[in-house]
Amino acid sequence: MRQIVLDTETTGLEPSEGHRIIEIGCIELVERRPTGKNFHRYLQPDREIDTGAGAVHGITNEFLADKPRFAEVVEELLDYCRGAELVIHNAPFDVGFLNHELKRWRKDAPAIDDICCITDSLVLARRLHPGQRNSLDALCKRYGIDNSHRDLHGALLDAQILADVFLAMTGGQVSLHLGGEEHLETGLRREAVRRLTLPRGKLLVVRASDVELAAHEARLAAIDKASGACVWLAAADGDEASAAAG
């Protein structure tokens, strides 16, 4: 399973008004693991960047002056994306710009959604969290993903953050890392699993300490305060009531 998390930055909001892509960032996932085989290009748009767009991504006309044009990287981009599932937050925006650029390049060029399957992570987030804010920043907060280094938008940075969000939304833990394997995303190594050898018929029982129990109770209280109804506290109260009645 090959997925590409994609984001773009543009000169403005509407390709129909002549706005162009100025940055493309892609993160490759294979079997839900980042491979490090990413695609990232800045592009010369041959037009000025709108002031509002520049305030969002911080890219300047001067910075893009010596960058390649879309036509110079398009075949490499199509080869990279072809046949993959593209994961895009608010996909109609990026797909609209990509298809606009493809038609400018060649009238018979395929649409990006003809050569790739498109998954809109915003639609997925709205389905999972109806009635809530589902911007990338809101999802980072919801899933505990650090985006403190994101002062401005950037295609590659946003694609990296979206990859973390998408993996959290669609399954949480990506894989088990046992036996001292290196974690691909963090580079950290996990301690090898040690098998405890006990006499047959003996079961090792490890009880929580008073400090651990107090920490557990404090955590449940915090969850109850934040959510208004902690199911674990309710279950514990029910067990106590049953014991008293018995």
C-alpha positions, 0 to 999 in steps of 0.5 A: 500500500503506497500513499503520498501525503501531498500539500501545495502552496500557491500565489492565491486562491483561484486558479481560474484567476491565473494563480499558480502553484509555487511549492509542492511537498509530498511524503511517501508512506508504504504500508503506513511507514514513512520511507524518506522518499519524499518529493519537494519543489519550489516553482517559479510562477511567472506572476506576483504572489498575492499579499494575503497568500504571502502572509500565510506561507512567507514565500517571496517573489524574489526567492522564487526567481531562480526556481524551475517552472512547473513544466520542468518538474511535471514529468518527475512529479507524475512518475512519483505520484502515479498509481498511489493514493494521494492524501490531501487536506481539503483535496478540491483546492490542491487537486484543482490547482494541480489539474490547472497546472497540468492543462497549462503544461499540455492540453492532453495531460491526464488529470491527477485524479485520473492517475491517483486515488484521492483521499480527502483527510478533511472529509475523513476528519469531519466524519470522525469529528462532526461539528468540531473544528477540523483544521490541521492545527485543530487536529494536531491539538486533538491527537497530541501532535506537536506542530509548535515549529509551524509558524508559517505554512509550508507544503513539505512541513504541512505534508509531514504534519498531515502524515502524522495526523492521518496515521493517528486518525486511521489507526493510531499505532502504526506498528509494534517495535519489539526486540530492540528494533529502531523506530523509523519515525523517531530513530529511537531504539526500544529495549528488547523484550525479556521473557520472565522465567518462573517456576511452573504454576507460579504467576507473577503479580505486580501491584500498583504502588500508592504513588501510581494509584494516586496518579491514576486517580488524578488522571481519571479526575482530569478526564472526567473534568474535561469530558464531563463523564469519565466511563472508568470512574462510572464503572468504578462507582458501579463496582463499589455500589455492587460490593456495598449491596452484597 
